[in-house]
């Protein structure tokens, strides 16, 4: 009995001692390791760099977007500012890095989601993608900007840029696929309706005309394809649609004239007379007017009926 009690007491004393020794070994490094080991930064007195603040991050991102001044800019600040708006001269004074600016603006939004620069960061991200000609991502970025900041002073400009992104994207398939051209046309129309006094009116109207010319060209080519195959009914539908939708384009008179010719070949005299009469009234300078007038003259007995 005494031996058993002695054993129990021995165990109670030994267990804490062993655990304490193990803990001490864990806390203390081996003898071959330097307890006062220092990094190179500690040896040379280099302080650990603190992460950039919200304002520092924004300014660095903006500097990469607008362009870091070169040696020439630092020594000629006045000339540098004058050249900033120039597409070619500014290169000598400023070095832009749009990819870096996107990275920094995104970092700003991620690390400081409630930053006062949130709207500007969203805007410059879209602008940077546009300047790198990544129109697909730029389009989405401008749309996100408008969703998050619909009343921002740059909202009007963002609408214009969205239309421009669609217009630039249509260059991938200039005639085969005109879906982007149609999107661009709708976007420019929406801009002119939403902002009737917009400063981008002239540019928007010019792009709108270009879009309509491209869409007209596609319809006319399809009409010509059917016409050559002597599928006059299908051709007439294309010509008529092209003229009705784009009456102010350069080939509108051609489309209307060809529609009339198709009706003539289909022996739809009334429709042919209407088409040629409309051509005479709306396009007096058309090179196809002479043929149209001859048809009207040859069928003047039914002209009055056609007009009714």
Beta strands, then each sheet from edge to edge (+ up, - down):
strand 1: 68-69
strand 2: 94-95
sheet 1: 1+ 2-
end
